């Protein structure tokens, strides 16, 4: 079902639609994880059909990949929710920026967008600092093992 029609050019292109199992295959997630993200409000299927089947589009797939990537680097569901909300807010600000020609309003919108970017950078820096601390600890353990090995005859 995830294929695309009209690749020969004779028919108009049809956007791919994915079932939950196909989304799982595309992302390496389990169906259970995808359902959890739905329950948590991180992902919403674009379509529902009879029998409670969920159908997703390409934008849903990209959002799920973003969620999976954030989970892989250790972000909690609550943190991901905040990041996704900030991302949606950035898109709204961009649309408003493009819709206005008023320089003062454009500056205000840019300032708000910059503040959101600074918040994201700060969150990522905190995450990197935690990962760096774990890395430092492990490197110290490895060095202690090397020192012990050098002392063994």
N, C-alpha and C positions, 0 to 999 in steps of 0.2 A: 504494500500500500504506500510505502514511502517513496516510490519512484516518481518521475516527473514526465508528464505527457507532453507531446508536441516538440520533442527534441529534433525532429526532422525538419522543423520549420513550417510544415504544412498546417499544423494545428496550433492554436494559441497555447502558451505555456500554462500549465496548471501547477499551482504551488503545492509542494509535497505536504501530505498529511500523514501523521504518524500515530500508531496505536501505542499504548503504554509499554508493551513489550519491545517495540522498535525503539522507543526512547531509551529504554534500559540498555539495549544493544549499542546504540549510538554513543552512550555516555559511560558505559561500564558500571552503571548503578543497578541496584536491584529494583524490581517493581515495588517492593515494600518501601524502599527509601524514597522513591518518587511519590508514593502515596503519602508518606510522612510529610514530605515537603508541601504537598497539596493541603494536608490537614493543618499545617503550620502557616498556611497562607503565602508561602514563598512562590508557589507555582499554581496557575489555574489553566486547566485545559481550555483551548479555544472553542471546542465543540463538545457537546454531549449528544449521544445518539441513544436510541432505544436500548434497553438492557444495561443502562448505566455505563456504557462504553465511553471511554475518554478518548478524544482525538486532539492532537496537538499540531501546531504549524511550525514553520522554521523558526519563528521568533521564540516560540515556547522552547524549542530545542536549544537555542542559543542561551536562553535564560537558565535552563537546567544545567548546561555546561558551565555557566558562570557560577551557579550555586555549588556544583560539584567541585570546581576549582577552589572556591573559597573554603569549603569543608576540608578539602585535602590539605590546605595550609593551616588548618586548625581553628577557623572561625566558628563560633557557635551559631546556632540557628537564630538567636536573637540578634547577634551582630550582623549576620547575613541579611536579616530583615531590614535592619537599619541601613545597611549599605545599598540594598536594592531600592529602598525608599528614597535615599539620597540620589541614586542614579535616575530614578523617575523624576525627581524634582529638578535635576540638571537638564533633563530633556524638556521639561515644561519651561524652564528659564530660557533655554535655547530657542524654543518656538516663540516665546514672547519677545526675545531679542530680535529675531528675524521679522516679527510683525510690526515693530516700531521703528521710526526714524528719529525719534526724539533723543538727542545726545545724552541728556541727563538721565533719562530712563535706561538707556543702553548702558551707561556707566554703573547705575545702580544694579542692573541685572548681572553685569559682569562681576561686580563686587560680591554679589550673593553667590554666584557660581564659583568664584575663587575661594570663598569661605568654605563651601562644600568640599572643594578639592583639598583645601588645607586640612579639613577634618579627616578625609580619607587618608591623606599622607600621614597624619599623626597616628591613625589607627594602624596603618601598615608598619610604621616605624616601631610602634609598641610591640607588634607581633614579631618583627625582625629582632628586636632586642631580646624577647623571650626565647626565640630560636637560637640566637647567638649565645645566650647564657647556657642553654642546654648543650650546644656544641662545645663551648669552653669547658664545661664539666666533663664531657666525654673525652675531650683531648687530654685533660688532666689525668683521668683514669688510665688512658692509654699510655701516657708518659710514665705513670707509676708502675704499670705492668712492664714497660720497657726497662725501667730502672731495676725492677725486681729480677727480670730475666738476665740482665747484665751481671747481677750479683750471684746468680746461680752458676755453680761450676760443675 
